[in-house]
Amino acid sequence: MEPAHKTPPGIVLTDAQKKRQRERSIAIAVALGVLVVLFFAVTLVKGPAVLHRPM
C-alpha cells in the first residue's frame, strides 16, 4: 500500500538555475585543476632539494 500523503519532491531548480549551477561546478573544477598543476610545477622546479633540508 502507498502512503496516504506523498512527500513533496523537495527543491526543484529551474533550467536557468541548473545552468548556473553547472557553470559554477565547471569553474570550481577548473580552478582545482589549475591549483594541482601549479603545485606539481612548483614541486618539479624545486626538485629533489625539497627532501634534503636541515631539520
N, C-alpha and C positions, 0 to 999 in steps of 0.2 A: 504494500500500500504506500502511496505517496503521502507526504505530509500535507496537512490541510493548508498550510501557508507556505508559500515559496519565498526564499530569501532573495532580496534584490541582487542584481549582478555585480554590485559594487560600483567603483568609479569607471565610467565609460568615457574614453578620450575621443575628442573629435579628430577628424583627419588632419586638421592643421596642428593640433597638439601632438599627434603621433609623429608628424613630420619633424616638428621642432625637437621632440624627444630623441628621434633618430639622429638628427643633426648634432645634438649635444653629445650623444653617445659616441658618434664618429669623432668629434672634436676631442673628447677625452681620450679615446683610443690613440689618436694621432699624437697627442701631447705625451702620453705614456710611452709610446714608441720612440719619440724623439729623446725623451729622458734616458731610455735604455741605451739607445745608440750613443748618446753623449757620454754616459758612464763607461760604456765599453771603449769608446775612443780615448777617453782620459786614461783608462787603465792601460791601453796599448801604448800611449805616449809616455807614460811614466815607466813602463817596462818592468822588468823583474826587480828593479831597485826598491820597489814598494815593499818587498819581502825582507830586505836587508837593511832595516833601520835599527838604530840603537833603542833599547827598551829602558 
